[in-house]
Amino acid sequence: MTARKRSSGARARGRRPRRVVPARSALAPTGVVGRPGLRVDALAKVDGSARYIDDLRFPDLLYAAVRTSDLPHAEVLRIDVTDAQQVPGVVAVATFRDVPGQNQVGCVRPDQPLLVETRARWVGDRIALIAATDPATAKAAARVVKVDAVPLPGVFDVEQALATGAPAVHTGGNLIEEFCIERGDAELALRQADVVVEHRYLAPWQEHAYLEPQGVIAVPERGSMTIYGSMQCPFYVQSAVARLLGLPLSRVRVVQTVTGGAFGGKEDYPSEPACCAALLAHKSGRPVKFVYNREQDIQWSTKRHRMVIQHRLAARRDGTLLGAEIEILVDAGAYCGLTGIVAERANTSSVGPYLVPNVRVRTRTIYTNNPFGGAFRGFGAPQVTLAHEGQLDALAERLGRDPLDLRRQNALRPYAVAAWGEKLAPPVEYLETLAAAERLSGWSALRRQVEAHNRAGGRTRLGLGVGCCMYGSCLHAGGQHLEGSGALLQVHRDGSVSAAIGLTEMGQGAATVVARVAAEVLGVAVDQVEVLPTDTALVPDSGPTVASRTTPMAGHAVANAARQLRAQLLPAATGLLRCRANQVELSGGWARGPGRKKVAFADVAAAAFQAKAHLAASGWYAPPRKQFDRATGLGQPYSAYAYATQIALCEVDLATGVARVKKFFCAHDVGRAIFPDGVCGQIEGGAVQGMGYALTERLVVRDGRILNANFTDYLIPTIEDAPEVAIALIESGDEGGDKGRGTASQAKGPFGAKGIGEPSLIPAPAAVANAVSHALGARLTELPLLPDVIMAEIARRNLDNVPFVESAAT
Amino acid sequence: MAASEADLGRSPVALTINGRRTVLDAAPGERLLDALRRAGWLDIKESCGEGECGSCTVLLDGRAVCSCLLLAQSAEGADVVTAAATGHRVVGALRRAFVEEMGTQCGFCTPGMVLAAADLLTGDGDPDEAKIRRALAGNLCRCTGYHRILRAVQRAAAELREEVQP
């Protein structure tokens, strides 16, 4: 299959990109897939008519508030809610004693009570819940809940948490689990290498900072509960609420409302506010709303995991990589949450897209009394990518090599064996992304410009940094039991189409992709397809909306349903066109037969309805089973891989220590862009989130409490920080399958699409850190690179003693 | 979020919202944001509630302001425009441009973004890129990377210029 590339570098300068018409193949789309067009949900978003959770109204609505632990670690002796119950306007108060089912919200391990029984393990732990007729009353009542608690010593650092005698956050010690990769002999490789590069990287917490805070409304009804809310994973919420209330899943319905950003922050976490609201709704018999304000949202919700990564990379003098030894410590916080699954991805991703024959990786997850880690775009990969890409640049520097060239030398190619022992089936498009990023950035010329600028010795220094990744598309083998995904499609008798999926639109463009896939397969126009809000009552459990799996998984399910519907419509079409089924072509809202005969799709639908055809179809998709051995970390962890290369041009002001990204170049292997403008929008947004992580986003945590839970002190990028982002898309457009050459099958999405949500962010922090390191001639290994960090480095390297204007040195 | 004193000492605030003369029933200390949302203007979104993000931006007598930082009672006699406004030339052009250029993803910041840009384009029909960035620097977006927002504002400005010089 010929790869085709689409450059949108032109877009950055306000022009439309050059469109390249793809080579046609049996699998190539003929309709809307891959073509320009608009988001299906844009109109309602620009005029504000889209209804988010806080915009919903219910009669007799109550408002929830929470009394949390004031202490990061404490023995709770007594909880007295008498005063709170007597506040006028308070309708229900709940403590752990009021939970009818299990007092448990741990989404993987049962280590997290919804409400504290005897032990508080971080400042966000809930002691009591209040429902009142207005929010202020609920808050006032929460303040008068009396808690007798004895402070316990806390532990706030992963290394200290592992030391003997450290306070135990849970009985059984602070080490939760371990993951590894053991392949070849890493120790021997390190001993025999010409060069060993070793650094310790510190990847900090990151706040999601979606603009819409967490929010849910629980509506009770005769022994069942309906939850409306802002979320990624309605089926997680359904399970959590059912377990808490002791209800069968059939009595808990979850409806996702328009969701104002998530980025992983609404994967596991919404189960917590949902359980709070559900318990209060159960107790009061009235609908209960629980919408966080910004401070609560930042203080209580999960964060990108803080990781400490010790990375040793061994190479021959000619640059050939020989081995890697990597130790990763993951701060889980007070509860495990999704930490094990994040760690599993970090563990697998820690070597990067390189041929490294000898690998030893150990990843440990550790309890502390810190805020707890959860899902965040990239799921552990951005942290380890910071390390492996820092190492590649450090090695290039040590050997006097060009960073792109060193990567090319060691790149994984088709049929190469990845760190986890899997022989990679083609296409393996890593080299293509390297080449495309090199072209897009004008790498050699740009490097010469940067060097000339720095030799001139002005107030600023420039730096170029590369970041690359190999993203395992969809769920890791460890989570493959959740990988099945469903869809429900209905053709109405007027030819309009309703589509429901089990995964969610949260801003990323899933609804548009679903509409496009349905339209492409059914042969209708995109605006004939209405994508419904995700509702657990409509579609079977489709797993979580995570791991960049919505386009591949929901896309396949929709295509599957649409193919069934097509077959169900064909008899009506053949009747109207008076031809055989194989002569009918459905496309663009028409059914065409031989000899220019055509009828509108709507007429076909009407005729099919008259003929009592079944005009609904339930679609399902589950990728092939993957074999993976957790004990060695070897096997096939993912169904397919998406490769990316990003290049950052950064400028550092030596007088202020401010680093800025001036230009950013992205080359992504996306399989096929079903909605190219949406893909580019994801890349631009993900890249800028990654830049924020690298440069400005510092969560200040003291004794487990976040001190900057607001947007004045926690700095996400503004429009003044966001640089021009130039993009190249690499599309092989192959749906894949077992090539019968001893390689595992590459199961991709419909039309060969791979997810882009996470690969857009994963290499960005590394690229920026490498660029700033290049500018300063130092290796910066701890994020974020705020001015205090950079000024310290400038002082250490005496760069501040260099006069700002000097004649060009040789 | 509504204040608990909401039922005490309410007083009428007469103002114009999207061209319609309206009387809001506002409690002392109530934020303009809450009074407007309570009156059904749910296109105004609350994200930070502290004037840091711009999501709750409205035009108050033509200027973009954070409605979370204003008391409802201070808006007496004001002309308020929200993203839902019909028949507002600049807001209409911006809405179209945000759709065309895909300057929206999750959409939560979008109404505020449109209004901040409307303030800019009302005062300057041909702002350069730096001026657009400066004008929108108080409006946070976490999804788009701002690229398409910038292009949307440029597109709307061009469209509005063409309208006046046919």
Contacts between the chains, C-beta under 8 A, distances in Angstrom:
chain1	res1	chain2	res2	distance
A	11	B	147	8.0
A	11	B	151	7.8
A	12	B	147	7.2
A	14	B	151	6.2
A	14	B	154	6.4
A	38	B	99	6.0
A	38	B	100	7.1
A	38	B	102	7.0
A	39	B	99	7.6
A	39	B	102	6.0
A	39	B	104	7.1
A	41	B	107	7.2
A	42	B	98	7.2
A	42	B	99	4.3
A	42	B	102	7.0
A	42	B	104	5.6
A	42	B	107	8.0
A	43	B	99	6.1
A	44	B	107	7.5
A	45	B	104	4.6
A	45	B	106	7.8
A	45	B	107	2.9
A	45	B	110	5.1
A	46	B	83	6.9
A	46	B	94	8.0
A	46	B	95	4.4
A	46	B	98	4.6
A	46	B	99	5.7
A	46	B	104	5.8
A	46	B	107	7.5
A	46	B	110	5.4
A	46	B	111	7.4
A	46	B	114	6.2
A	47	B	43	6.5
A	47	B	83	5.6
A	47	B	84	5.3
A	47	B	95	5.8
A	47	B	111	7.4
A	48	B	42	7.1
A	48	B	43	2.3
A	48	B	44	7.0
A	48	B	45	7.2
A	48	B	82	6.8
A	48	B	83	4.4
A	48	B	84	5.3
A	48	B	110	7.6
A	48	B	111	4.0
A	49	B	43	6.5
A	49	B	84	6.8
A	50	B	107	5.5
A	51	B	42	7.0
A	52	B	45	7.1
A	52	B	108	6.7
A	54	B	45	7.9
A	54	B	46	6.9
A	55	B	42	4.3
A	63	B	1	7.9
A	89	B	4	7.6
A	134	B	2	5.8
A	134	B	4	5.5
A	134	B	6	6.7
A	135	B	1	4.4
A	135	B	2	6.5
A	135	B	4	7.9
A	136	B	1	7.2
A	136	B	2	7.3
A	136	B	3	5.8
A	136	B	4	3.3
A	136	B	5	7.9
A	137	B	4	5.2
A	140	B	4	7.1
A	208	B	142	7.7
A	209	B	140	7.8
A	209	B	142	5.3
A	210	B	106	7.0
A	210	B	108	7.7
A	210	B	142	5.7
A	211	B	45	7.7
A	211	B	47	4.7
A	211	B	53	6.6
A	211	B	55	5.8
A	211	B	106	6.8
A	211	B	108	4.1
A	211	B	109	4.9
A	211	B	140	6.6
A	211	B	141	7.1
A	211	B	142	5.6
A	211	B	143	7.9
A	212	B	45	7.3
A	212	B	47	6.7
A	212	B	106	6.8
A	212	B	108	4.3
A	213	B	47	6.8
A	258	B	107	7.1
A	259	B	106	6.7
A	260	B	45	7.6
A	260	B	47	7.9
A	260	B	106	4.6
A	260	B	107	6.7
A	260	B	108	3.2
A	261	B	105	7.6
A	261	B	106	4.1
A	261	B	108	6.3
A	261	B	142	5.3
A	261	B	143	5.7
A	262	B	106	7.9
A	263	B	142	7.3
A	293	B	1	7.1
A	293	B	49	5.6
A	294	B	47	6.6
A	294	B	48	4.3
A	294	B	49	6.1
A	294	B	50	7.0
A	294	B	52	7.9
A	294	B	53	8.0
A	506	B	106	6.4
A	507	B	105	4.1
A	507	B	106	2.8
A	507	B	107	6.9
A	507	B	143	5.0
A	508	B	105	6.8
A	508	B	143	8.0
A	509	B	105	7.0
A	677	B	102	5.4
A	678	B	102	7.4
A	681	B	102	5.6
A	681	B	105	6.2
A	681	B	143	7.9
A	681	B	144	6.1
A	681	B	145	7.9
A	681	B	148	6.2
A	684	B	144	6.4
A	684	B	145	3.6
A	684	B	146	7.9
A	684	B	147	4.6
A	684	B	148	7.2
A	685	B	105	6.6
A	685	B	142	7.6
A	685	B	143	4.9
A	685	B	144	5.1
A	685	B	145	4.3
A	686	B	145	7.6
A	687	B	145	6.1
A	688	B	145	3.6
A	688	B	146	6.9
A	689	B	142	7.0
A	689	B	145	7.7
A	710	B	48	6.8
A	710	B	50	6.2
A	710	B	52	6.3
A	711	B	48	5.3
A	711	B	50	7.6
A	711	B	52	3.8
A	711	B	53	5.5
A	711	B	140	6.4
A	712	B	50	7.3
A	712	B	52	5.3
A	716	B	140	6.2
A	716	B	142	6.3
A	717	B	145	8.0
A	717	B	146	7.7
A	718	B	136	8.0
A	718	B	137	4.9
A	718	B	138	7.8
A	718	B	140	6.5
A	718	B	146	7.8
A	719	B	132	7.9
A	719	B	133	4.9
A	719	B	136	4.7
A	719	B	137	5.9
A	719	B	139	7.4
A	719	B	141	7.6
A	719	B	146	4.2
A	719	B	149	6.7
A	719	B	150	6.7
A	720	B	133	4.9
A	720	B	134	7.0
A	720	B	137	4.8
A	722	B	145	5.5
A	722	B	146	4.2
A	722	B	147	6.8
A	724	B	147	7.6
A	725	B	145	6.2
A	725	B	147	5.9
